Amino acid sequence: MALLENLQWRYATKKYDPNKKIAQADINNIVEAARLAPTSSGLQQFRIIVISNQELKEKIVPIAYGQQIVADASHLLVFAAWDQYTAERIDTIYDYTTDERGLPRGRFNSYTDKLKNLYLQQSPDKNFEHTARQAYIGLGLAIAAAAELKIDSTPMEGFNNEELDKLLNLKEKGLKSVLMLPLGHRDTEGDWLLSMKKVRNPKEEFAIEL
Ligand SMILES: Cc1cc2nc3c(=O)[nH]c(=O)nc-3n(C[C@H](O)[C@H](O)[C@H](O)COP(=O)(O)O)c2cc1C
């Protein structure tokens, strides 16, 4: 299974070759894999900001506590999720879905009413925890898609979310940053992690068979 080989090949790249850029078609395919991610109730609660502008990537380095990979990578994906649930957001995506499927709007009203009853009485913070979890599904698929294309990536939570939100004006879009994913090609000379063995829990411990 090529996917498993490619997942063995990938690692959380610590040093990128700043001279190696990724073709737009490959970036599009990686973003497409994340777009196809399943989400809770199909609400598609997250978005991806695709950053290739060098100046902007460099502005993000201090926000990422000095992690230079952000600037050296060819592209930076920022995964951002709805800052909260609203009735309008739930209706918008369900109206879009029914329109796309040629169904009458409101076809799923009994279900969306349940979603609204559940989410709208919860705090925005609790709702964001839920929307952010959806972004992680997209992250996993984007990492796998990149590996299939032999493109390196580094999943990143190590940054100041509030500062990044401000820089990217995410609040205006009703979003908050969750994760970043630099994409590029490893610096085969300078990456200390490249030669190290990938370590995971033993298979017999990982899958608990009942
Ligand atoms: C959600 C998440 C956040 C992470 N944040 C960072 C980060 O900010 N900086 C970094 O260098 N690596 C980060 N990593 C990389 C992990 O340390 C790495 O994936 C893990 O040690 C497994 O190694 P591998 O990815 O090389 O197989 C993160 C990984 C995940 C999944």
The ligand as a MOL file (V3000), in Angstrom:
LIG
                    3D

  0  0  0     0  0            999 V3000
M  V30 BEGIN CTAB
M  V30 COUNTS 31 33 0 0 0
M  V30 BEGIN ATOM
M  V30 1 C -1.0750 18.7790 16.3880 0
M  V30 2 C 0.4120 18.8050 16.2250 0
M  V30 3 C 1.1340 19.9210 16.5750 0
M  V30 4 C 2.5220 19.9730 16.3650 0
M  V30 5 N 3.2110 21.1450 16.5880 0
M  V30 6 C 4.5170 21.2130 16.1920 0
M  V30 7 C 5.2210 22.4610 16.2020 0
M  V30 8 O 4.6840 23.5160 16.5560 0
M  V30 9 N 6.5110 22.4680 15.7900 0
M  V30 10 C 7.1480 21.3380 15.3570 0
M  V30 11 O 8.3200 21.4190 14.9780 0
M  V30 12 N 6.5070 20.1430 15.3320 0
M  V30 13 C 5.2130 20.0560 15.7250 0
M  V30 14 N 4.5570 18.8550 15.6530 0
M  V30 15 C 5.2650 17.6710 15.1580 0
M  V30 16 C 5.3090 16.4970 16.1440 0
M  V30 17 O 6.2600 16.7180 17.1540 0
M  V30 18 C 5.6090 15.2200 15.3420 0
M  V30 19 O 4.6040 15.0560 14.3840 0
M  V30 20 C 5.6800 13.9720 16.2100 0
M  V30 21 O 6.7740 14.0360 17.0720 0
M  V30 22 C 5.7490 12.7000 15.3850 0
M  V30 23 O 6.8420 12.7040 14.5280 0
M  V30 24 P 6.7290 12.5880 12.9360 0
M  V30 25 O 5.6690 13.5680 12.5180 0
M  V30 26 O 8.0900 13.0080 12.4670 0
M  V30 27 O 6.3710 11.1940 12.5750 0
M  V30 28 C 3.1860 18.8080 15.8750 0
M  V30 29 C 2.4300 17.6800 15.5410 0
M  V30 30 C 1.0730 17.6700 15.6860 0
M  V30 31 C 0.3000 16.4590 15.2410 0
M  V30 END ATOM
M  V30 BEGIN BOND
M  V30 1 1 1 2
M  V30 2 1 2 3
M  V30 3 2 2 30
M  V30 4 2 3 4
M  V30 5 1 4 5
M  V30 6 1 4 28
M  V30 7 2 5 6
M  V30 8 1 6 7
M  V30 9 1 6 13
M  V30 10 2 7 8
M  V30 11 1 7 9
M  V30 12 1 9 10
M  V30 13 2 10 11
M  V30 14 1 10 12
M  V30 15 2 12 13
M  V30 16 1 13 14
M  V30 17 1 14 15
M  V30 18 1 14 28
M  V30 19 1 15 16
M  V30 20 1 16 17
M  V30 21 1 16 18
M  V30 22 1 18 19
M  V30 23 1 18 20
M  V30 24 1 20 21
M  V30 25 1 20 22
M  V30 26 1 22 23
M  V30 27 1 23 24
M  V30 28 2 24 25
M  V30 29 1 24 26
M  V30 30 1 24 27
M  V30 31 2 28 29
M  V30 32 1 29 30
M  V30 33 1 30 31
M  V30 END BOND
M  V30 END CTAB
M  END
